[in-house]
């Protein structure tokens, strides 16, 4: 549905990784399952980012300080907010404002 509305970039939050001890293996299993589907429906691989998070605890959303030590060992890429800003629909000065994200499907 998002693709048909003109969405060309995706930032996929891989949530609840704290429940599996921030497992790198589990994160990449999820990415490897989703990526072929997303490319198959028309997204370019370069426009898809996966970010490990814990939404309930607010971990790995804004900055490296919010990143647990287990995750720092293997994940050095951008945080959710950094990807949002780089995609042009979120600005750092908006960090203190309430945010609503479009969730099209929970797997």
C-alpha positions in Angstrom: 0.0 0.0 0.0 2.8 2.5 0.9 4.5 1.9 -2.5 1.2 2.7 -4.3 1.1 6.0 -2.4 4.5 7.0 -3.8 6.7 6.1 -0.8 10.1 5.4 -2.2 12.3 5.2 0.9 11.8 2.9 3.9 13.3 2.9 7.4 12.3 -0.5 8.9 12.3 -0.6 12.7 13.2 -4.1 13.8 11.5 -3.9 17.2 11.8 -6.0 20.4 15.4 -7.0 19.8 16.0 -6.4 23.4 13.9 -9.6 24.1 16.6 -11.7 22.3 19.6 -10.0 23.9 20.2 -7.7 20.9 21.1 -10.7 18.8 22.9 -9.8 15.6 22.0 -13.1 14.1 18.3 -12.6 14.7 18.4 -9.0 13.3 20.0 -10.2 10.0 17.5 -13.1 9.8 14.7 -10.6 9.9 16.4 -8.4 7.3 17.1 -11.3 5.0 13.4 -12.3 5.1 12.0 -8.9 4.4 14.4 -7.5 1.9 13.5 -9.8 -1.1 9.8 -9.0 -0.5 10.4 -5.3 -0.4 12.6 -5.4 -3.5 10.0 -7.6 -5.2 7.3 -5.0 -4.7 9.4 -2.3 -6.3 11.6 -0.7 -3.6 15.3 -0.2 -4.5 17.6 -1.9 -2.0 19.6 1.3 -1.6 16.5 3.0 -0.3 15.7 0.5 2.4 17.3 0.8 5.9 16.8 -1.6 8.8 17.3 -0.4 12.4 17.3 -2.5 15.5 15.3 -0.9 18.3 13.3 -1.3 21.4 10.3 0.9 21.1 9.0 0.3 24.6 12.3 1.2 26.2 13.2 3.9 23.6 16.5 2.3 22.8 18.5 3.1 19.6 16.0 5.7 18.5 17.8 9.0 18.9 21.5 8.8 19.7 24.3 6.4 20.6 23.8 7.1 24.3 20.4 5.3 24.0 22.2 2.2 22.6 22.7 -0.8 24.9 26.3 -2.2 25.2 25.2 -5.5 23.5 24.1 -3.6 20.4 27.2 -1.3 20.3 29.3 -4.4 19.8 27.9 -5.0 16.3 25.7 -2.1 15.2 27.5 1.1 14.3 25.1 2.5 11.7 22.6 5.4 12.1 19.9 5.5 14.7 16.2 5.7 13.7 16.1 9.5 14.0 19.2 9.9 11.9 17.7 7.9 9.1 14.5 9.8 9.3 16.4 13.1 9.1 18.5 11.9 6.1 15.3 10.9 4.3 14.1 14.5 4.6 10.9 14.0 6.6 12.2 14.8 10.1 14.4 17.5 11.3 16.6 17.4 14.5 14.9 20.6 15.8 11.7 18.6 15.9 13.2 16.1 18.4 11.2 17.5 21.3 7.8 17.5 19.5 5.4 14.6 19.5 6.0 12.2 16.6 3.6 10.0 14.7 5.0 7.3 12.4 3.0 5.5 9.8 3.0 1.8 10.5 1.6 -0.1 7.6 2.1 -3.6 8.9 3.5 -5.4 12.0 5.0 -8.8 11.4 
